[in-house]
Amino acid sequence: MALTKEKTVATVSTFGANEKDTGNTKVQVALLTERIKQLTEHCKQFKKDKSASRSLLILVGQRRKLLKYLQRKDLETYRSLIKELGLRK
């Protein structure tokens, strides 16, 4: 259930400086968000899949840590990323 190569490349090119900018915090948060959306839909369909539910919680925790880091380092980038991804309404 990993992201497709096309989806990953599109996300990296949208949020990164170039196609190879996968280490950027914005790119990492965007990729985690896409993966979380996929897993959320999977968990809605298969309610008893506990390993997917656990994986979803782990990914949400990773994204929370990265967002906390971004908020601490660059508040304006954090705010624009939250708005662009549609998080924290």
Contact map, one row per residue, 1 for C-alpha under 8 A:
11100000000000000000000000000000000001000000000000000000000000000000000000000000000000000
11110000000000000000000000000000001000000000000000000000000000000000000000000000000000000
11111011000000000000000000000000011000000000000000000000000000000000000000000000000000000
01111111000000000000000000000000000000000000000000000000000000000000000000000000000000000
00111111100000000000000000000000000000000000000000000000000000000000000000000000000000000
00011111110000000000000000000000000000000000000000000000000000000000000000000000000000000
00111111111000000000000000000000000000000000000000000000000000000000000000000000000000000
00111111111100000000000000000010000000000000000000000000000000000000000000000000000000000
00001111111110000010000000000000000000000000000000000000000000000000000000000000000000000
00000111111111000000000000000000000000000000000000000000000000000000000000000000000000000
00000011111111110000000000100110000000000000000000000000000000000000000000000000000000000
00000001111111110111110000100010000000000000000000000000000000000000000000000000000000000
00000000111111111110000000000000000000000000000000000000000000000000000000000000000000000
00000000011111110000000000000000000000000000000000000000000000000000000000000000000000000
00000000001111111000000001100100000000000000000000000000000000000000000000000000000000000
00000000001111111111110101100000000000000000000000000000000000000000000000000000000000000
00000000000010111110100000000000000000000000000000000000000000000000000000000000000000000
00000000000110011111100000000000000000000000000000000000000000000000000000000000000000000
00000000100110011111110000000000000000000000000000000000000000000000000000000000000000000
00000000000100010111110000000000000000000000000000000000000000000000000000000000000000000
00000000000100011111111100100000000000000000000000000000000000000000000000000000000000000
00000000000100010011111100110000000000000000000000000000000000000000000000000000000000000
00000000000000000000111110110000000000000000000000000000000000000000000000000000000000000
00000000000000010000111111110000000000000000000000000000000000000000000000000000000000000
00000000000000000000001111111000000000000000000000000000000000000100010000000000000000000
00000000000000110000000111111100000000000000000000000000000000000000000000000000100000000
00000000001100110000111111111110000000000000000000000000000000000000000000000000000000000
00000000000000000000011111111111000000000000000000000000000000000100000000000000000000000
00000000000000000000000011111111100000000000000000000000000000100110000000000000000000000
00000000001000100000000001111111110000000000000000000000000000000000000000000000000010000
00000001001100000000000000111111111000000000000000000000000000000000000000000000000000000
00000000000000000000000000011111111100000000000000000000001100100000000000000000000000000
00000000000000000000000000001111111110000000000000000000000000100000000000000000000010000
00100000000000000000000000000111111111000000000000000000000000000000000000000000000000000
01100000000000000000000000000011111111100000000000000000000000000000000000000000000000000
00000000000000000000000000000001111111110000000000000001001100000000000000000000000000000
00000000000000000000000000000000111111111000000000000000000000000000000000000000000000000
10000000000000000000000000000000011111111100000000000000000000000000000000000000000000000
00000000000000000000000000000000001111111110000000011001000000000000000000000000000000000
00000000000000000000000000000000000111111111000000000001000000000000000000000000000000000
00000000000000000000000000000000000011111111100000000000000000000000000000000000000000000
00000000000000000000000000000000000001111111110000010000000000000000000000000000000000000
00000000000000000000000000000000000000111111111110011000000000000000000000000000000000000
00000000000000000000000000000000000000011111111000000000000000000000000000000000000000000
00000000000000000000000000000000000000001111111000000000000000000000000000000000000000000
00000000000000000000000000000000000000000111111110000000000000000000000000000000000000000
00000000000000000000000000000000000000000011111111000000000000000000000000000000000000000
00000000000000000000000000000000000000000010011111000000000000000000000000000000000000000
00000000000000000000000000000000000000000010011111111000000000000000000000000000000000000
00000000000000000000000000000000000000000000001111111100000000000000000000000000000000000
00000000000000000000000000000000000000000000000011111110000000000000000000000000000000000
00000000000000000000000000000000000000100110000011111111000000000000000000000000000000000
00000000000000000000000000000000000000100010000011111111100000000000000000000000000000000
00000000000000000000000000000000000000000000000001111111110000000000000000000000000000000
00000000000000000000000000000000000000000000000000111111111000000000000000000000000000000
00000000000000000000000000000000000100110000000000011111111100000000000000000000000000000
00000000000000000000000000000000000000000000000000001111111110000000000000000000000000000
00000000000000000000000000000000000000000000000000000111111111000000000000000000000000000
00000000000000000000000000000001000100000000000000000011111111100000000000000000000000000
00000000000000000000000000000001000100000000000000000001111111110000000000000000000000000
00000000000000000000000000000000000000000000000000000000111111111000000000000000000000000
00000000000000000000000000000000000000000000000000000000011111111100000000000000000000000
00000000000000000000000000001001100000000000000000000000001111111110000000000000000000000
00000000000000000000000000000000000000000000000000000000000111111111000000000000000000000
00000000000000000000000000000000000000000000000000000000000011111111100000000000000000000
00000000000000000000000010011000000000000000000000000000000001111111110000000000000000000
00000000000000000000000000001000000000000000000000000000000000111111111000000100000000000
00000000000000000000000000000000000000000000000000000000000000011111111100000000000000000
00000000000000000000000000000000000000000000000000000000000000001111111110000000000000000
00000000000000000000000010000000000000000000000000000000000000000111111111101100000000000
00000000000000000000000000000000000000000000000000000000000000000011111111101110000000000
00000000000000000000000000000000000000000000000000000000000000000001111111100000000000000
00000000000000000000000000000000000000000000000000000000000000000000111111100000000000000
00000000000000000000000000000000000000000000000000000000000000000000011111111100000000000
00000000000000000000000000000000000000000000000000000000000000000000011111111110000000000
00000000000000000000000000000000000000000000000000000000000000000000000001111111000000000
00000000000000000000000000000000000000000000000000000000000000000000011001111111100000000
00000000000000000000000000000000000000000000000000000000000000000010011001111111110000000
00000000000000000000000000000000000000000000000000000000000000000000001000111111111000000
00000000000000000000000000000000000000000000000000000000000000000000000000011111111100000
00000000000000000000000001000000000000000000000000000000000000000000000000001111111110000
00000000000000000000000000000000000000000000000000000000000000000000000000000111111111110
00000000000000000000000000000000000000000000000000000000000000000000000000000011111111100
00000000000000000000000000000000000000000000000000000000000000000000000000000001111111100
00000000000000000000000000000100100000000000000000000000000000000000000000000000111111100
00000000000000000000000000000000000000000000000000000000000000000000000000000000011111111
00000000000000000000000000000000000000000000000000000000000000000000000000000000011111111
00000000000000000000000000000000000000000000000000000000000000000000000000000000010001111
00000000000000000000000000000000000000000000000000000000000000000000000000000000000001111
